[in-house]
Amino acid sequence: MKIFIYILIVLALALIVFNITLLDFNNIFRGDSLVALIGIVASLCAVCILFIFKASKNIEEKTRH
């Protein structure tokens, strides 16, 4: 499960980098830049959720023993 979480985190970070390349800083809230901005925010949320899930699994392992 730990490896799967790390793979998902890496994929989310790769999506962030990809979406940053699609941004047009002159028109950030128009067209493809808006879609890229939404993708960046969604990927950041996914990374946060995965870190919370990883922390909860660590707590679960420590309280089980």
Buried (B, 14 or more C-beta within 10 A) or exposed (E): EEEEBEEBBEBBBEBBEEBEEBBEEEEEEEEEBBEBBEBBEBBBEBBEEBEEEBEEEEEEEEEEE
